[in-house]
Amino acid sequence: MTDRRIELAGNLNMVEERIASACAAAGRKREEVTLIVVTKTYPASDVRLLHELGVRHVAENRDQEAAPKAAACADLNLTWHFVGQLQTNKVRSVVSYADVVQSVDRVKLVTSLSAAAVRDGREIGCLIQIALDAEEGARGDRGGIAADGIEQLASAVDGAPGLRLDGLMTVAPLAGPYAGRQRAAFERLMEFASSMRVGHPAANMVSAGMSADLEDAVAAGATHVRVGTSVLGVRPRLG
Ligand SMILES: *Cc1c(COP(=O)(O)O)cnc(C)c1O
């Protein structure tokens, strides 16, 4: 094995142990939680190694970087998640490789994703991104909408050809009432997810938790955790 492969295998084992113990502590089955490895700033060669090591879900947050990386890994059976703020002029590109867009936060984006998905004959899974620190009717600094906007977006996705409403996503807020309270933030997200499922029963995916707080996310009930740093290492700059 190459040094990098050994390093990634060791890191993956540690993350796997963290997820497994968090599941055990929460009385959840390990299969209830899917690991998504966030590969932003790292090369396609790392994605390839991760695939060899059993990873099947990867995430990226910038189209300029993700598009060539996904193309270089097109032969691998990977599910690609897009988790970054998405401009409508990037939608056609993102739809060509992403299976799931986790950062849906405005109706204009839904319209644009739907048109691109139909054009490509693809079905794109959509998560609505919640910003727990956003004012009612507003959006968060790092994308996402305030919770009062969930239903409008959920209905828009439900009614949009080529799109599938999969659930909710959040990033633990750095400001506001939930700053530093990841567990409470993720529990709040779960409440929104339960309410949303009343009208949209198939939308059962809840994406929460990163390297620093995946245990809180698993304890709260997240179905997907998005881990970058703990698998790949500290990124050279904020990605
Ligand atoms: C970068 C990123 C992650 C991973 O963060 P780490 O702290 O490196 O694990 C998760 N979610 C989103 C939306 C990200 O942009």
The ligand as an ORCA input file, in Angstrom:
! r2SCAN-3c Opt
* xyz 0 1
  C     -16.408     20.988      4.195
  C     -17.778     20.564      4.561
  C     -17.996     19.458      5.407
  C     -16.865     18.661      6.036
  O     -16.274     19.387      7.058
  P     -15.098     18.779      7.966
  O     -15.085     19.638      9.156
  O     -13.844     18.870      7.157
  O     -15.450     17.375      8.271
  C     -19.301     19.098      5.663
  N     -20.347     19.784      5.159
  C     -20.181     20.837      4.335
  C     -21.382     21.544      3.814
  C     -18.893     21.271      4.023
  O     -18.730     22.330      3.225
*
